[in-house]
Amino acid sequence: MIRVQRQDFNIGVEIDALTRGRTDVGAVVSFAGIVRADADGDPLKSMTLEHFPGMTERELNRVEAEARVRWSLQDVAIIHRFGELLPGDRIVLVATTSQHRADAFEAASFLMDYLKTRAPFWKRELRVSGEYWVEPRDSDDSAAARWSS
Amino acid sequence: MKILYFAWVRQKIGRSEEVVDAPANVRTAGDLAAWLVARGDGYAEAFADLKRVRVAINQEHSNFSAPVDGRDEIAFFPPVTGG
């Protein structure tokens, strides 16, 4: 399940939707990304996420399909927000279910690493000192690369 | 062909999309970027360092060597920073 939306989501509701009424799920793993204020030095006032409608959904679907090939998963949920967000707001949710925990853990980690380098989102930060586009981190590329070895 | 711009590429060029009639010698995404640069300052600034720009053709990640033609939708943007 892929959703790209402006509005907030409820983590508990989303996890519950993956497991409710099922007795075959043995593990659910979730990751939520939150806007950090980085209070030291130059605090963040807000963050605006821009994306490429259409391509975003295609890339997220592709990343989900790749995870389902690599791991034994029962379900996958990816929710990614766009628009203006404030410190403390939720940005992204990735949740996976499987019979056993290893598949759910690894797939959730893979999904986050891959979507960070492939999904066409761009973050613009409004800080006390001005506005800045977030630069990609080398550590994001190396995190994604570890899955291709 | 239709061209889309995102994030600071869009800001430097001053528009989010346009339809252009590129000459026949524009055969790749790189040729298209070079042709756009000749149109003015904002384009020159956006494409000053192609290592900082990514390209998608018909909503698929691609590269500057990839062929393009009039039916394609080409998007130029900075490296992505979602998640």
gemmi code that builds the backbone of each chain (N, CA, C; Angstrom):
import gemmi

chains = {
    "A": [
        ("MET", (0.840, -1.177, 0.000), (0.000, 0.000, 0.000), (0.887, 1.243, 0.000)),
        ("ILE", (0.670, 2.081, -0.994), (1.462, 3.304, -1.131), (0.517, 4.491, -1.019)),
        ("ARG", (0.857, 5.460, -0.185), (0.085, 6.705, -0.151), (1.029, 7.892, -0.100)),
        ("VAL", (0.781, 8.870, -0.964), (1.539, 10.115, -0.959), (0.519, 11.202, -0.678)),
        ("GLN", (0.659, 11.889, 0.438), (-0.428, 12.757, 0.888), (0.099, 13.970, 1.646)),
        ("ARG", (-0.744, 15.009, 1.658), (-0.407, 16.216, 2.416), (-0.733, 16.026, 3.904)),
        ("GLN", (-1.816, 15.312, 4.184), (-2.296, 15.229, 5.558), (-1.479, 14.249, 6.404)),
        ("ASP", (-1.623, 14.420, 7.710), (-0.946, 13.574, 8.688), (-1.513, 12.150, 8.632)),
        ("PHE", (-0.805, 11.237, 9.291), (-1.316, 9.866, 9.432), (-1.176, 9.465, 10.895)),
        ("ASN", (-1.931, 8.440, 11.281), (-1.889, 7.917, 12.648), (-1.161, 6.579, 12.616)),
        ("ILE", (-0.003, 6.526, 13.266), (0.842, 5.328, 13.188), (0.103, 4.095, 13.702)),
        ("GLY", (-0.593, 4.252, 14.829), (-1.305, 3.118, 15.420), (-2.381, 2.573, 14.497)),
        ("VAL", (-3.120, 3.489, 13.883), (-4.193, 3.077, 12.965), (-3.613, 2.315, 11.776)),
        ("GLU", (-2.510, 2.809, 11.265), (-1.907, 2.175, 10.079), (-1.362, 0.787, 10.399)),
        ("ILE", (-0.733, 0.647, 11.561), (-0.210, -0.668, 11.952), (-1.368, -1.634, 12.207)),
        ("ASP", (-2.389, -1.130, 12.861), (-3.552, -1.968, 13.157), (-4.195, -2.478, 11.863)),
        ("ALA", (-4.233, -1.604, 10.832), (-4.844, -1.999, 9.555), (-4.092, -3.157, 8.901)),
        ("LEU", (-2.792, -3.275, 9.182), (-1.995, -4.346, 8.576), (-2.226, -5.692, 9.253)),
        ("THR", (-2.680, -5.666, 10.498), (-2.747, -6.915, 11.261), (-4.163, -7.315, 11.675)),
        ("ARG", (-5.100, -6.385, 11.628), (-6.445, -6.647, 12.131), (-7.118, -7.811, 11.391)),
        ("GLY", (-7.701, -8.688, 12.168), (-8.453, -9.793, 11.580), (-7.594, -10.889, 10.982)),
        ("ARG", (-6.287, -10.816, 11.176), (-5.406, -11.845, 10.611), (-4.759, -12.637, 11.730)),
        ("THR", (-4.586, -13.926, 11.484), (-3.898, -14.747, 12.485), (-2.619, -15.345, 11.914)),
        ("ASP", (-2.269, -14.932, 10.689), (-1.057, -15.468, 10.050), (0.145, -14.541, 10.207)),
        ("VAL", (-0.073, -13.318, 10.716), (1.029, -12.362, 10.849), (1.780, -12.623, 12.146)),
        ("GLY", (3.099, -12.808, 12.023), (3.895, -13.055, 13.222), (4.725, -11.863, 13.630)),
        ("ALA", (4.914, -10.911, 12.702), (5.794, -9.776, 12.991), (5.339, -8.551, 12.225)),
        ("VAL", (5.349, -7.421, 12.911), (5.131, -6.154, 12.222), (6.233, -5.206, 12.675)),
        ("VAL", (6.900, -4.609, 11.684), (7.971, -3.647, 11.967), (7.587, -2.332, 11.319)),
        ("SER", (7.753, -1.227, 12.068), (7.434, 0.069, 11.483), (8.546, 1.065, 11.750)),
        ("PHE", (8.728, 1.967, 10.806), (9.652, 3.081, 10.965), (8.881, 4.351, 10.650)),
        ("ALA", (9.000, 5.351, 11.509), (8.411, 6.660, 11.221), (9.515, 7.706, 11.225)),
        ("GLY", (9.556, 8.536, 10.194), (10.501, 9.652, 10.137), (9.808, 10.913, 10.613)),
        ("ILE", (10.489, 11.679, 11.471), (9.916, 12.865, 12.123), (10.783, 14.085, 11.803)),
        ("VAL", (10.166, 15.230, 11.621), (10.921, 16.474, 11.383), (11.651, 16.865, 12.670)),
        ("ARG", (12.963, 17.011, 12.558), (13.813, 17.347, 13.705), (14.099, 18.851, 13.699)),
        ("ALA", (14.028, 19.477, 14.857), (14.247, 20.933, 14.897), (15.727, 21.298, 14.833)),
        ("ASP", (16.619, 20.379, 15.203), (18.053, 20.689, 15.242), (18.295, 21.972, 16.019)),
        ("ALA", (17.888, 21.980, 17.274), (17.843, 23.223, 18.056), (19.200, 23.899, 18.220)),
        ("ASP", (20.283, 23.159, 18.083), (21.605, 23.777, 18.239), (21.926, 24.674, 17.053)),
        ("GLY", (22.351, 25.876, 17.325), (22.882, 26.730, 16.262), (21.826, 27.463, 15.476)),
        ("ASP", (21.249, 26.761, 14.473), (20.364, 27.428, 13.521), (19.046, 26.663, 13.442)),
        ("PRO", (18.149, 26.892, 14.389), (16.960, 26.043, 14.500), (16.073, 26.057, 13.251)),
        ("LEU", (15.462, 24.921, 13.009), (14.521, 24.774, 11.899), (13.163, 25.340, 12.310)),
        ("LYS", (12.593, 26.189, 11.434), (11.250, 26.706, 11.712), (10.204, 25.842, 11.012)),
        ("SER", (10.468, 25.481, 9.760), (9.561, 24.581, 9.042), (10.322, 23.925, 7.900)),
        ("MET", (9.714, 22.908, 7.328), (10.311, 22.187, 6.208), (9.221, 21.970, 5.162)),
        ("THR", (9.538, 22.240, 3.896), (8.550, 22.020, 2.845), (9.050, 20.923, 1.914)),
        ("LEU", (8.220, 19.905, 1.743), (8.576, 18.803, 0.846), (7.854, 18.962, -0.477)),
        ("GLU", (8.666, 18.991, -1.542), (8.137, 19.029, -2.906), (8.324, 17.632, -3.491)),
        ("HIS", (7.432, 17.222, -4.406), (7.646, 15.922, -5.041), (7.179, 15.960, -6.486)),
        ("PHE", (7.382, 14.872, -7.176), (7.077, 14.749, -8.603), (5.870, 13.811, -8.702)),
        ("PRO", (4.640, 14.373, -8.687), (3.447, 13.521, -8.698), (3.480, 12.553, -9.890)),
        ("GLY", (3.132, 11.349, -9.647), (3.184, 10.345, -10.711), (4.457, 9.534, -10.600)),
        ("MET", (5.589, 10.177, -10.765), (6.858, 9.458, -10.647), (7.077, 8.982, -9.214)),
        ("THR", (6.659, 9.783, -8.241), (6.820, 9.385, -6.836), (6.127, 8.051, -6.582)),
        ("GLU", (4.866, 7.957, -6.993), (4.108, 6.725, -6.760), (4.747, 5.551, -7.517)),
        ("ARG", (5.210, 5.805, -8.737), (5.863, 4.731, -9.516), (7.099, 4.209, -8.808)),
        ("GLU", (7.927, 5.137, -8.318), (9.169, 4.712, -7.657), (8.872, 3.970, -6.355)),
        ("LEU", (7.895, 4.465, -5.589), (7.569, 3.785, -4.330), (7.007, 2.390, -4.608)),
        ("ASN", (6.180, 2.267, -5.644), (5.663, 0.941, -6.008), (6.798, 0.008, -6.432)),
        ("ARG", (7.767, 0.572, -7.134), (8.907, -0.236, -7.583), (9.735, -0.714, -6.390)),
        ("VAL", (9.951, 0.181, -5.431), (10.722, -0.177, -4.240), (9.979, -1.254, -3.443)),
        ("GLU", (8.653, -1.108, -3.331), (7.865, -2.132, -2.627), (7.977, -3.475, -3.346)),
        ("ALA", (7.865, -3.461, -4.666), (7.928, -4.712, -5.435), (9.284, -5.391, -5.241)),
        ("GLU", (10.337, -4.592, -5.218), (11.688, -5.137, -5.020), (11.803, -5.794, -3.636)),
        ("ALA", (11.233, -5.151, -2.615), (11.280, -5.716, -1.263), (10.532, -7.043, -1.205)),
        ("ARG", (9.401, -7.109, -1.917), (8.596, -8.326, -1.884), (9.295, -9.497, -2.588)),
        ("VAL", (10.168, -9.174, -3.556), (10.958, -10.221, -4.204), (12.043, -10.730, -3.257)),
        ("ARG", (12.657, -9.804, -2.517), (13.809, -10.174, -1.689), (13.440, -10.847, -0.375)),
        ("TRP", (12.308, -10.457, 0.195), (11.923, -10.990, 1.504), (10.527, -11.575, 1.444)),
        ("SER", (10.242, -12.457, 2.390), (8.920, -13.062, 2.475), (8.036, -12.129, 3.303)),
        ("LEU", (7.240, -11.319, 2.611), (6.425, -10.311, 3.282), (4.952, -10.594, 3.061)),
        ("GLN", (4.164, -10.288, 4.072), (2.716, -10.411, 3.927), (2.113, -9.103, 3.451)),
        ("ASP", (2.624, -7.988, 3.976), (2.095, -6.702, 3.538), (3.151, -5.619, 3.718)),
        ("VAL", (2.978, -4.553, 2.960), (3.882, -3.403, 3.029), (3.021, -2.145, 3.017)),
        ("ALA", (3.343, -1.199, 3.882), (2.683, 0.112, 3.836), (3.754, 1.194, 3.777)),
        ("ILE", (3.622, 2.079, 2.806), (4.516, 3.239, 2.731), (3.623, 4.478, 2.620)),
        ("ILE", (3.763, 5.381, 3.576), (3.038, 6.654, 3.527), (4.084, 7.764, 3.574)),
        ("HIS", (4.042, 8.666, 2.614), (5.013, 9.770, 2.584), (4.249, 11.067, 2.409)),
        ("ARG", (4.524, 12.030, 3.284), (3.833, 13.317, 3.204), (4.598, 14.311, 2.336)),
        ("PHE", (3.880, 15.331, 1.856), (4.519, 16.456, 1.177), (3.858, 17.735, 1.700)),
        ("GLY", (4.389, 18.880, 1.272), (3.864, 20.155, 1.746), (4.657, 20.667, 2.938)),
        ("GLU", (4.090, 21.635, 3.649), (4.816, 22.256, 4.754), (4.647, 21.469, 6.046)),
        ("LEU", (5.773, 21.169, 6.699), (5.775, 20.414, 7.947), (6.545, 21.189, 9.005)),
        ("LEU", (6.165, 20.975, 10.255), (6.809, 21.662, 11.377), (7.617, 20.659, 12.201)),
        ("PRO", (8.591, 21.155, 12.987), (9.339, 20.237, 13.850), (8.385, 19.392, 14.694)),
        ("GLY", (8.658, 18.100, 14.744), (7.789, 17.172, 15.467), (6.761, 16.488, 14.593)),
        ("ASP", (6.543, 17.023, 13.383), (5.560, 16.399, 12.476), (6.106, 15.098, 11.896)),
        ("ARG", (5.194, 14.187, 11.620), (5.576, 12.945, 10.941), (5.783, 13.221, 9.447)),
        ("ILE", (6.824, 12.605, 8.853), (7.102, 12.755, 7.418), (6.741, 11.482, 6.659)),
        ("VAL", (7.208, 10.360, 7.177), (7.122, 9.113, 6.423), (6.864, 7.954, 7.375)),
        ("LEU", (6.110, 6.978, 6.877), (5.917, 5.729, 7.617), (6.188, 4.564, 6.669)),
        ("VAL", (7.005, 3.642, 7.132), (7.191, 2.373, 6.428), (6.845, 1.279, 7.413)),
        ("ALA", (5.969, 0.362, 7.020), (5.626, -0.759, 7.890), (5.579, -2.033, 7.060)),
        ("THR", (6.064, -3.108, 7.658), (6.103, -4.401, 6.964), (5.556, -5.474, 7.892)),
        ("THR", (4.904, -6.467, 7.310), (4.487, -7.623, 8.101), (5.009, -8.891, 7.452)),
        ("SER", (5.338, -9.862, 8.322), (5.830, -11.152, 7.842), (5.539, -12.205, 8.900)),
        ("GLN", (5.809, -13.454, 8.545), (5.588, -14.519, 9.533), (6.628, -14.438, 10.636)),
        ("HIS", (7.872, -14.112, 10.254), (8.977, -14.085, 11.222), (9.677, -12.735, 11.153)),
        ("ARG", (10.276, -12.325, 12.256), (10.719, -10.935, 12.373), (11.835, -10.530, 11.420)),
        ("ALA", (12.735, -11.454, 11.079), (13.901, -11.046, 10.279), (13.478, -10.420, 8.952)),
        ("ASP", (12.503, -11.030, 8.289), (12.057, -10.479, 7.003), (11.474, -9.080, 7.174)),
        ("ALA", (10.651, -8.903, 8.196), (10.008, -7.597, 8.403), (11.038, -6.523, 8.746)),
        ("PHE", (11.999, -6.866, 9.622), (13.044, -5.898, 10.000), (13.883, -5.497, 8.784)),
        ("GLU", (14.407, -6.487, 8.096), (15.318, -6.180, 6.983), (14.608, -5.443, 5.865)),
        ("ALA", (13.390, -5.865, 5.564), (12.659, -5.217, 4.471), (12.348, -3.760, 4.813)),
        ("ALA", (12.002, -3.485, 6.066), (11.692, -2.098, 6.447), (12.931, -1.219, 6.303)),
        ("SER", (14.071, -1.752, 6.703), (15.327, -1.016, 6.581), (15.668, -0.762, 5.111)),
        ("PHE", (15.526, -1.789, 4.306), (15.754, -1.674, 2.853), (14.824, -0.636, 2.226)),
        ("LEU", (13.554, -0.698, 2.573), (12.574, 0.233, 1.988), (12.956, 1.684, 2.285)),
        ("MET", (13.359, 1.977, 3.514), (13.746, 3.345, 3.848), (15.006, 3.761, 3.094)),
        ("ASP", (16.013, 2.873, 3.077), (17.260, 3.210, 2.376), (16.999, 3.462, 0.900)),
        ("TYR", (16.177, 2.627, 0.293), (15.936, 2.751, -1.145), (15.068, 3.950, -1.475)),
        ("LEU", (14.038, 4.168, -0.668), (13.167, 5.301, -1.027), (13.898, 6.635, -0.860)),
        ("LYS", (14.855, 6.688, 0.063), (15.609, 7.935, 0.254), (16.447, 8.296, -0.966)),
        ("THR", (16.903, 7.282, -1.708), (17.755, 7.582, -2.871), (16.985, 7.547, -4.189)),
        ("ARG", (15.736, 7.076, -4.196), (15.004, 6.911, -5.459), (13.717, 7.729, -5.566)),
        ("ALA", (12.993, 7.896, -4.465), (11.700, 8.592, -4.563), (11.941, 10.094, -4.764)),
        ("PRO", (11.300, 10.687, -5.787), (11.580, 12.092, -6.114), (10.884, 13.080, -5.177)),
        ("PHE", (11.501, 13.238, -4.005), (11.099, 14.251, -3.020), (12.289, 15.185, -2.812)),
        ("TRP", (11.985, 16.438, -2.524), (13.037, 17.412, -2.189), (12.587, 18.219, -0.991)),
        ("LYS", (13.518, 18.379, -0.034), (13.197, 19.115, 1.196), (13.808, 20.517, 1.157)),
        ("ARG", (12.992, 21.510, 1.449), (13.489, 22.872, 1.622), (13.271, 23.268, 3.073)),
        ("GLU", (14.353, 23.684, 3.715), (14.272, 24.049, 5.128), (14.181, 25.556, 5.283)),
        ("LEU", (13.266, 25.977, 6.152), (13.243, 27.378, 6.569), (13.861, 27.422, 7.960)),
        ("ARG", (15.066, 27.996, 8.028), (15.770, 28.125, 9.312), (15.769, 29.589, 9.740)),
        ("VAL", (16.193, 29.818, 10.952), (16.245, 31.193, 11.462), (17.107, 32.047, 10.535)),
        ("SER", (18.196, 31.460, 9.980), (19.134, 32.232, 9.154), (18.729, 32.323, 7.691)),
        ("GLY", (17.705, 31.587, 7.244), (17.305, 31.665, 5.840), (16.732, 30.359, 5.333)),
        ("GLU", (16.576, 30.276, 3.994), (15.992, 29.078, 3.374), (17.062, 28.281, 2.645)),
        ("TYR", (17.020, 26.971, 2.811), (18.036, 26.110, 2.210), (17.408, 24.836, 1.664)),
        ("TRP", (17.876, 24.397, 0.504), (17.515, 23.070, 0.003), (18.412, 22.061, 0.689)),
        ("VAL", (17.832, 20.977, 1.160), (18.614, 19.933, 1.825), (19.459, 19.215, 0.773)),
        ("GLU", (20.739, 19.045, 1.082), (21.650, 18.316, 0.195), (21.619, 16.826, 0.560)),
        ("PRO", (21.719, 15.960, -0.437), (21.762, 14.527, -0.093), (23.039, 14.208, 0.682)),
        ("ARG", (22.952, 13.208, 1.529), (24.121, 12.794, 2.310), (24.773, 11.599, 1.653)),
        ("ASP", (26.112, 11.565, 1.689), (26.831, 10.388, 1.185), (26.406, 9.136, 1.943)),
        ("SER", (26.092, 9.319, 3.245), (25.716, 8.158, 4.053), (24.400, 7.543, 3.561)),
        ("ASP", (23.529, 8.361, 2.921), (22.296, 7.798, 2.357), (22.609, 6.898, 1.168)),
        ("ASP", (23.574, 7.335, 0.335), (23.967, 6.510, -0.820), (24.613, 5.209, -0.354)),
        ("SER", (25.483, 5.300, 0.665), (26.155, 4.073, 1.112), (25.163, 3.146, 1.814)),
        ("ALA", (24.157, 3.733, 2.481), (23.133, 2.892, 3.117), (22.353, 2.120, 2.061)),
        ("ALA", (22.049, 2.771, 0.935), (21.325, 2.084, -0.143), (22.219, 1.067, -0.833)),
        ("ALA", (23.516, 1.415, -0.965), (24.443, 0.548, -1.713), (24.675, -0.790, -1.022)),
        ("ARG", (24.528, -0.814, 0.316), (24.818, -2.073, 1.010), (23.835, -3.174, 0.623)),
        ("TRP", (22.679, -2.810, 0.042), (21.705, -3.818, -0.361), (21.998, -4.391, -1.746)),
        ("SER", (22.919, -3.771, -2.482), (23.176, -4.283, -3.843), (24.376, -5.211, -3.883)),
        ("SER", (25.064, -5.424, -2.741), (26.216, -6.332, -2.766), (25.748, -7.772, -2.655)),
    ],
    "B": [
        ("MET", (8.897, 18.782, -27.125), (8.919, 17.890, -25.970), (8.569, 18.675, -24.712)),
        ("LYS", (8.054, 17.927, -23.729), (7.658, 18.561, -22.474), (8.804, 18.420, -21.467)),
        ("ILE", (9.099, 19.516, -20.792), (10.178, 19.495, -19.798), (9.618, 19.958, -18.453)),
        ("LEU", (10.005, 19.234, -17.388), (9.596, 19.582, -16.023), (10.845, 19.910, -15.203)),
        ("TYR", (10.698, 20.856, -14.274), (11.803, 21.235, -13.384), (11.320, 21.175, -11.944)),
        ("PHE", (12.200, 20.695, -11.064), (11.832, 20.599, -9.652), (12.898, 21.216, -8.752)),
        ("ALA", (12.439, 21.601, -7.548), (13.301, 22.099, -6.462), (14.144, 23.289, -6.943)),
        ("TRP", (15.452, 23.323, -6.633), (16.207, 24.543, -6.992), (16.424, 24.672, -8.499)),
        ("VAL", (16.325, 23.581, -9.233), (16.399, 23.700, -10.704), (15.205, 24.542, -11.180)),
        ("ARG", (14.028, 24.260, -10.638), (12.819, 25.021, -10.961), (12.972, 26.491, -10.554)),
        ("GLN", (13.510, 26.701, -9.349), (13.654, 28.086, -8.871), (14.604, 28.897, -9.753)),
        ("LYS", (15.722, 28.289, -10.146), (16.705, 29.021, -10.964), (16.142, 29.324, -12.355)),
        ("ILE", (15.399, 28.368, -12.914), (14.843, 28.562, -14.257), (13.602, 29.453, -14.218)),
        ("GLY", (12.908, 29.442, -13.086), (11.779, 30.346, -12.924), (10.465, 29.807, -13.451)),
        ("ARG", (10.416, 28.513, -13.734), (9.155, 27.886, -14.130), (9.217, 26.402, -13.804)),
        ("SER", (8.028, 25.779, -13.673), (8.005, 24.365, -13.301), (7.885, 23.454, -14.519)),
        ("GLU", (7.400, 23.994, -15.633), (7.338, 23.164, -16.844), (7.229, 24.027, -18.082)),
        ("GLU", (7.580, 23.441, -19.217), (7.434, 24.130, -20.500), (7.452, 23.090, -21.616)),
        ("VAL", (6.904, 23.495, -22.743), (6.962, 22.650, -23.940), (7.886, 23.349, -24.923)),
        ("VAL", (8.899, 22.627, -25.402), (9.871, 23.236, -26.315), (9.905, 22.450, -27.625)),
        ("ASP", (10.332, 23.150, -28.657), (10.528, 22.528, -29.962), (12.029, 22.509, -30.202)),
        ("ALA", (12.684, 21.468, -29.704), (14.143, 21.423, -29.777), (14.593, 21.062, -31.195)),
        ("PRO", (15.740, 21.596, -31.633), (16.244, 21.275, -32.978), (16.656, 19.805, -33.100)),
        ("ALA", (16.810, 19.350, -34.337), (17.072, 17.923, -34.593), (18.383, 17.446, -33.997)),
        ("ASN", (19.331, 18.361, -33.791), (20.615, 17.914, -33.240), (20.568, 17.688, -31.723)),
        ("VAL", (19.412, 17.913, -31.106), (19.230, 17.554, -29.690), (18.781, 16.094, -29.647)),
        ("ARG", (19.749, 15.208, -29.354), (19.453, 13.765, -29.422), (19.448, 13.098, -28.048)),
        ("THR", (20.105, 13.741, -27.078), (20.166, 13.143, -25.741), (19.701, 14.166, -24.703)),
        ("ALA", (19.499, 13.684, -23.483), (19.122, 14.599, -22.390), (20.227, 15.628, -22.161)),
        ("GLY", (21.489, 15.212, -22.363), (22.612, 16.140, -22.223), (22.590, 17.210, -23.301)),
        ("ASP", (22.256, 16.797, -24.548), (22.114, 17.779, -25.643), (21.024, 18.787, -25.291)),
        ("LEU", (19.939, 18.290, -24.713), (18.819, 19.166, -24.365), (19.256, 20.188, -23.307)),
        ("ALA", (19.991, 19.712, -22.291), (20.475, 20.626, -21.246), (21.379, 21.691, -21.868)),
        ("ALA", (22.276, 21.269, -22.770), (23.201, 22.218, -23.408), (22.436, 23.237, -24.250)),
        ("TRP", (21.410, 22.780, -24.936), (20.599, 23.684, -25.765), (19.836, 24.680, -24.877)),
        ("LEU", (19.330, 24.198, -23.750), (18.609, 25.083, -22.825), (19.541, 26.148, -22.232)),
        ("VAL", (20.790, 25.755, -21.947), (21.751, 26.689, -21.342), (21.911, 27.934, -22.223)),
        ("ALA", (21.855, 27.722, -23.542), (22.039, 28.840, -24.470), (20.863, 29.819, -24.438)),
        ("ARG", (19.764, 29.430, -23.762), (18.593, 30.304, -23.743), (18.670, 31.399, -22.688)),
        ("GLY", (19.611, 31.306, -21.765), (19.693, 32.424, -20.820), (20.234, 32.084, -19.453)),
        ("ASP", (20.265, 33.112, -18.628), (20.956, 33.067, -17.342), (20.425, 31.995, -16.396)),
        ("GLY", (19.102, 31.954, -16.214), (18.535, 31.003, -15.271), (18.890, 29.579, -15.656)),
        ("TYR", (18.802, 29.267, -16.943), (19.147, 27.929, -17.421), (20.633, 27.648, -17.195)),
        ("ALA", (21.456, 28.646, -17.527), (22.905, 28.466, -17.367), (23.248, 28.185, -15.904)),
        ("GLU", (22.551, 28.878, -15.010), (22.811, 28.674, -13.585), (22.330, 27.286, -13.138)),
        ("ALA", (21.148, 26.893, -13.602), (20.588, 25.596, -13.206), (21.469, 24.433, -13.684)),
        ("PHE", (22.037, 24.580, -14.891), (22.816, 23.482, -15.477), (24.324, 23.726, -15.396)),
        ("ALA", (24.749, 24.640, -14.505), (26.177, 24.980, -14.417), (27.026, 23.766, -14.049)),
        ("ASP", (26.500, 22.908, -13.192), (27.252, 21.727, -12.763), (26.327, 20.515, -12.916)),
        ("LEU", (26.496, 19.804, -14.015), (25.568, 18.693, -14.309), (25.693, 17.557, -13.303)),
        ("LYS", (26.805, 17.534, -12.562), (26.937, 16.497, -11.519), (25.904, 16.704, -10.411)),
        ("ARG", (25.379, 17.910, -10.310), (24.380, 18.199, -9.263), (22.950, 18.066, -9.780)),
        ("VAL", (22.786, 17.683, -11.050), (21.447, 17.602, -11.640), (21.159, 16.160, -12.060)),
        ("ARG", (19.934, 15.717, -11.801), (19.498, 14.382, -12.222), (18.432, 14.536, -13.296)),
        ("VAL", (18.241, 13.466, -14.068), (17.258, 13.518, -15.145), (16.346, 12.289, -15.077)),
        ("ALA", (15.077, 12.518, -15.345), (14.134, 11.412, -15.499), (13.477, 11.566, -16.868)),
        ("ILE", (13.310, 10.451, -17.553), (12.635, 10.464, -18.851), (11.368, 9.625, -18.717)),
        ("ASN", (10.230, 10.245, -18.983), (8.930, 9.588, -18.839), (8.787, 8.949, -17.452)),
        ("GLN", (9.163, 9.739, -16.442), (9.016, 9.357, -15.032), (9.878, 8.172, -14.621)),
        ("GLU", (10.991, 7.953, -15.336), (11.944, 6.915, -14.931), (13.303, 7.581, -14.753)),
        ("HIS", (14.020, 7.234, -13.670), (15.376, 7.748, -13.500), (16.207, 7.390, -14.724)),
        ("SER", (16.982, 8.361, -15.230), (17.778, 8.119, -16.426), (19.095, 8.871, -16.286)),
        ("ASN", (19.723, 9.213, -17.409), (20.992, 9.941, -17.343), (21.136, 10.831, -18.577)),
        ("PHE", (22.186, 11.655, -18.561), (22.336, 12.658, -19.618), (22.722, 12.059, -20.977)),
        ("SER", (23.161, 10.803, -20.997), (23.509, 10.163, -22.281), (22.293, 9.539, -22.954)),
        ("ALA", (21.173, 9.468, -22.236), (19.997, 8.764, -22.764), (19.366, 9.544, -23.923)),
        ("PRO", (18.919, 8.824, -24.952), (18.271, 9.500, -26.083), (16.916, 10.083, -25.692)),
        ("VAL", (16.582, 11.214, -26.305), (15.264, 11.831, -26.100), (14.687, 12.214, -27.454)),
        ("ASP", (13.360, 12.211, -27.541), (12.730, 12.767, -28.747), (11.468, 13.531, -28.359)),
        ("GLY", (10.784, 14.040, -29.357), (9.680, 14.972, -29.132), (8.520, 14.406, -28.335)),
        ("ARG", (8.414, 13.077, -28.249), (7.288, 12.478, -27.517), (7.589, 12.304, -26.036)),
        ("ASP", (8.854, 12.538, -25.663), (9.253, 12.277, -24.276), (8.924, 13.436, -23.340)),
        ("GLU", (8.699, 13.072, -22.077), (8.604, 14.056, -21.005), (9.911, 13.943, -20.218)),
        ("ILE", (10.656, 15.039, -20.201), (11.963, 15.021, -19.546), (11.898, 15.895, -18.295)),
        ("ALA", (12.404, 15.375, -17.183), (12.414, 16.141, -15.932), (13.848, 16.321, -15.466)),
        ("PHE", (14.172, 17.538, -15.028), (15.490, 17.839, -14.454), (15.290, 18.254, -13.005)),
        ("PHE", (16.127, 17.705, -12.104), (15.978, 18.011, -10.679), (17.272, 17.699, -9.932)),
        ("PRO", (17.391, 18.231, -8.698), (18.561, 17.904, -7.875), (18.462, 16.469, -7.359)),
        ("PRO", (19.561, 15.936, -6.819), (19.481, 14.628, -6.160), (18.354, 14.642, -5.123)),
        ("VAL", (17.630, 13.524, -5.031), (16.427, 13.500, -4.204), (16.788, 13.442, -2.717)),
        ("THR", (15.907, 14.004, -1.878), (16.172, 14.070, -0.434), (14.910, 13.760, 0.382)),
        ("GLY", (14.192, 12.693, -0.029), (12.986, 12.321, 0.713), (13.314, 11.464, 1.926)),
        ("GLY", (12.269, 10.894, 2.485), (12.405, 9.976, 3.611), (12.452, 10.693, 4.946)),
    ],
}
model = gemmi.Model(1)
for chain_id, residues in chains.items():
    chain = gemmi.Chain(chain_id)
    for i, (resn, *xyz) in enumerate(residues, 1):
        res = gemmi.Residue()
        res.name, res.seqid = resn, gemmi.SeqId(i, " ")
        for name, pos in zip(("N", "CA", "C"), xyz):
            atom = gemmi.Atom()
            atom.name, atom.element = name, gemmi.Element(name[0])
            atom.pos, atom.b_iso = gemmi.Position(*pos), 0.0
            res.add_atom(atom)
        chain.add_residue(res)
    model.add_chain(chain)
structure = gemmi.Structure()
structure.add_model(model)
structure.setup_entities()
